[in-house]
Amino acid sequence: MSSRLRWVSLALACLLASPLAPAAAAGLFLRLSPGLLLQALLARMPLAPLAALGGVVLLLAFLRERWFCRNACPTGALCDAASACRRRRRGWEGVPRVNEALALAGLAAAVIGAPVLAILDPLALFHGAWGVVPLGLSAAAWAGAAGLAAILLLSLLFPRLWCARLCPLGGLQVLLASLHRAVRREGPAGTADAPPPPAPAPALARRRILAAASGVAAGLAARPLAGSGDPAVLRPPGSQPGARFTTACCRCGTCVRVCPTHILRPALNPRDPWGLLAPQVDFSRSYCLPSCTACGAACPSGAIAPFAAADKARLVIGTAAIRLDACLLANGKECNRCVAACEFLAIRVVGDRFESVPEIEVPRCVGCGACIVACPVGAIDVRPAAAGPATALDARGG
């Protein structure tokens, strides 16, 4: 029964990760990961109500050891298929069980606000591989699929190694089952309902302490490094600031797939290695619709907070900057396309009948990019809010 349920789960996960799924359901299977849920909660990330699905799986994993692995994990099902090609389990018996250590390290890093190991979640890796469908045979698509491809190759060469020894979500479920056994041993009112087993070996306790300490150290090291990336990168509306975004993003690519105007792209910027495959905004095709809330609703890790359409007026992507030396209106030609395109009324024309120039009203501008798409001569850019807006004086070079 569990084997049949697992393959049904794989088919459902493929359907929900594919372009055939409606935007509202695109990240639904990702919500089942108790690892992503716990790391987001410990890091105090904002989550959508559907995150409660991960709580259900968390409870099942607490009651039944590795319930998700055995019944619902699509990555595990693919690993089993790859492992079946080579049944002899040789060459990895001496590999230590690092899955529990990775799970503890991930949770410890999340406590200090830097859930850097969320990228190793098997559901995030599974969803990341589906970027090949909307992105085509691009470098970003292949980079997103590399994680799942590496796991499948590992399972082909060393059957069951990933699931048995390396997967942090599997390790988390082992820890949950250990906690359940400890709770059951105590029983009601301090009575024992089973013979108490020997206390954990000191070596095991030391390993767990070291794993948690390593997670804290990784989180502390990641925060300044993750915040030192390319300052010119534009992030989706509702994104966490700076390092909180790049450490919380699990690189699942769901926000990229659900964006209706296709302005979100996985980053492949050599100047920003910590932002690798995190979503960035690209206004070369279109702009951010004022009514769209898809990326915030789809994000499973809280890197992009869920928001309502009414919130878009205060969710700043960046600030528009007009290069007046290229602007038609500033050079005496008739044009007001940027003014007409701005739904936030953030662009106005100043001057007199002899000389008029467009001006950005910074408090109203959210950097949606509509003016970029409307401008016939490409005289407008959007800068990250931290970089500050360009003034007319800056644009003229004065």
N, C-alpha and C positions, 0 to 999 in steps of 0.2 A: 504493500500500500504506500509506504513512504517513498519507494522508488518511483511509483507512478505519479505521486504528488509532486515530486521533485521535477519531473519532466514537464508536467503541466505548468509548474512555476516558471520553468525556463521559457516555455512558449509564451506565457503571459508577460514575463519580463522583456522578451524580445519585442513583443507587440507594443508595450508601453514605452519602450526606448526608441522605437522606430518613428519615422515621419508619419506613419499611419495613425498614431495616437493623437487625440485632441490635446491642445496645449494644457488644458486643465488637468489631464491625467498623465502628462509626460513624466513627471518626477514621482509618480505614485509609488512605484516599487522601491525607489530609493528610501522612502519613508519607513520601510520595514527594517532598516538597519539599526539595531540597538546601539551599535558602536557610534554611528554618526549622531544619534540622539543624545547619548550620554556625554559625548565630547562637546556638543553644542550647549547642553544644559550647564555643564561644569564651566564652560567658557563664558556663560551668561550671554549667549547669542539669542536674538529674537527668532522665534519659530512660528510657523503657520499651524493652525489647529490640526492639520493632517499629520503632524509629527507624532500625535498620540498613537498612530499605528505602530511606530517603533516601540512604544511602551507595551503594547500587547505582545509583541515578539519578545521583548525583554522579560516579561512575566513567564512566557512559555519556556524560554531558555533557562530561566531560574528553576522552573519545576522539572524540566526534562533536559538533561545534558545534551548540548549541541542539537537542540531541536531544529533550529533554523538550518544548520549545516545539512542535516539528514533529510529535511523535508522541503526546503524552499529556496536554497541558495543557487542562483543560476550559474555563478562562477564555479561553484563546486560541481555542478552537473557537467559543465564543460570540461573541468579537470578530470572527472571520472571517465568521460569519453576519451580524453587524450591518454589517460593512464591505462585504459583497456587495451590500447595498442601495444603495450609492453607490460605484461603482468608481473614479470620478475622484479621484485623490489630489492635491488642491489645498489650499493654505493652510497646510501644515505642513512644507514642504520645508526651511525655515530653522530649524526647531526643533532645538536641539542634542541630541545623544545623551546624555541624563542618566541612562540606565539603569545604565551602568557606574559612574557616580559614586554613584548611590543604593546599588548593591550594595556598593561599597567603604565608603561611609559607614555602612551597616548593620553590616558586619563589624567596622569599627573601634569603633563604639559598643558592640557585643557584647563586645569584648575587655575593656572597662572595666566590664562587668557590667550594661549598660543597653541591651539590644537593642530600641531604641525603634522601629526601622523594620520590625520583623516584621509589623506591621499592614498593610504594603503588599504582602505576599506574595500572589500571585494565587490560590493555593489557600485561604488564609485568607479572602480576600474572597469567594471562591466559596462556601465553607461558611457564612460569616456571613450570606449572603443567604437561606439555608435556614431561618433563624430564624422567618421568616414562617409556616412550617407549624405548629410547636408553639405559637408565641406568638400566633397569630391576627393580626388587623389592629391591633396595638398600636403605640404609639410606638417601643418598643424594637425590635420586629420590623422596622419600616420603617427605623429608624436603622441596623440591622445590614445591611439590604439596600442601603443608599445607596451603599456603595463599589462594588459590582458594577454597580449601575444607572448610576453616573457613568461607569464605564469603557465600558459598552455604548453610552451616549449619545455619548461621545467617539469611539468607533469608528464610530458611525453618521454623525457630522458630519465626522470626519477619519479616513477608513479607514486602518487599520494603524498609527495613530500610537502607541497604547499599546504594542503588541507591539514595534514597531521602535525607539522612542525612549525610552519611559518605564518599562517594566516592570523592576523590580529583579532579578527572577528570570532574565529574559532577559539582563540585563547581567551577572549572575553567570556564566551559561553562556558568554558571550563571553569573560569573563576566564579561565575555565577552559580554553577552547579556545586562547586566547593562550598560557597556561602550557604546554599540551600541545605547541604548535608550538615553543615555546622549548626544551622538553625534547628533542624530536625533532631539533632542529637540532644539539644537542650530540652526540647519538649515543653509542654505546658507547666508553668509554675516551677521551672527548674528541674523537672524530672527527666529521665533519659528514656527514650523509646527505642534505643538501640545501644549495643555495647560500644562504649567510647573507643575509637581507634587511637593509636598512638599520636602524640602531638606532632605537628609538622617538623620535618627534619630541619636542623639549624641552617643547613646549606640552602634549602628551599626558601626559608625565611629571608636569608641574606640576599638571595637572587632577586626576590620580590622587592626588597628594600632598594637594592641597586637599580632595578628597573625603574622604580618610581623616581629615584634620584636622577637617573639618566634622562627621564622625561622632563623633569623640571629644568635640568641643565640645557636640554635641547630647546625647550621653550624660551628660556632666558636668552640663549644665544641667537635664536631665530628672530626675535622681535626687532632688535636693532638692524639686523641684516635685511630682514624683509621690508623694513621701512626705508631702506636706502636705495630703492630701485629707481627706475626712470621717472622723474617727476612730471614728465609730459604725458603720461598715460592717463586716459580717461576711463573711469569705471562706470558700471551701470548705476542707474538711480537706486538709492536705498542701500548702497554698498557701505560696509563698515569702513572706518577711516584707516588709511595707511596700512601698517603691519597687521592690524586685526583682520583686514580683508584677505591679504595674501596668505596668512597662516590658517585662516578658517576655511577658505575655499578648498573643496575636495577635488576639484578639477573633473567633475562628472560631465560637464558640458551641457547640462540640461537647459540652462538659461540661454545658451547659444542656439539650441534647437527650437526653443519655444518663441524666440523673438520674432514677431510677425514682419518686421521690416528688415531683418537680417543685418542689423548694425552691430551685433555682438560677435566678436571673433576671438578665438583662443590666441593668447599672446605668444609670440616666438621672438622675443626681443633680447638680443645678446647683452644689452645694457641693463637688463632687469632679470637676472636668472631666477630670483625668488618669485617672480611673477609668471614663470613659465606655465603656459596653458591656462592661466587665469583669464577670465573674460575681460576684454577691453572694448571700448566703443570706437567704431569706425564709421564716420559720416559720409564716406565716399559713395554709398548706395542710397541711403535714405536718412531718416531722422527718427527720434524717439517720440512716439505718438503720445499726446497728453492723456489719452484715455487708457493707455496700456499699463497693465500691472503684472504681466506674465512672468518676468524674471524673478520678481520678489516672491510670487506665489510658488514658483517651481524650485527655488533654492532649498536643498535639504539640510544645509549646514548652518544657516543663519548668516553666511557671509554677505548675502543680500537680504535685507530685512523685508518681510511682507508689508505691503503698503496698499492703500486705496487710491483710486484715480484722483480723489480730492486732495491727496497729499502731494501730488506731483509739483505743485507750485512752490514747494519748499524743499524738494529733493534735488539738490544742485549737482549736476554732472560736471559743469564747468561754467565758464563765462565767455560769451562771444567777444571777439575782437575784430574790428573792421580795419583793413589796410586802406587808408584813404587815398593813397597814391594810385591804387587800382580801382577804386570805387567809381562807378559811372556818375552817380549823383554829385560826388565831391569834385568831379572833373567837368561839371557843367552839362552833363547829359541827363535826360529825363529817365528816372528809374526809381521805383519804390517797392520793389518785389520783396525785399527783406522785411519792410514794415508790414506789408500785407500778409506775409507768411507767419509772422510771430503771433501765436495764440496767447502769449502771456503779456502782450503789449509792452515788451521790453525794449523796443527800438522806436525812436522818434526822430523826426527831422528838425534840425535847428538851423538858424541863420535867417537870411532875408531873401527877397526875390532875386537878388543878384548872386548870392552864394549860399548854398544849402548843403549840409552834410548830415548823414545819419549818425545818431549817437545811441550808445547802449545805456539803458537804465539798469545799472548793475543789481540793485536790490530785487528787480523783477526777473532778471535773466537766470534761467536754470541750465542753460547750455544744451537745449534739446536738439539743436542742429538744424531746425527747420529753415533758418536763414541761410545756412550753408548750401542746402539743396536748392533754395530759391535763387541765390545769387548767380547771375549769368556769366560773371567774369571771375568767379572764385576768389573774391576779395575778403571773405570772412572765414575765420577759424574759431574754434572753441578751445580755450586753454583750461587746464585744471584750475579749480578755484584757488588752490594754494599759490598758483603762479601769478595770480592777479590779472585784472583786465588790462588790455592795451588802451591807452588814451589816444585821442586824436593827435596829440603832440608826438607820442611814440610812433604812431603809424606813419606820420610824415617824416620821421627821422630827425625831428628837431630836438 
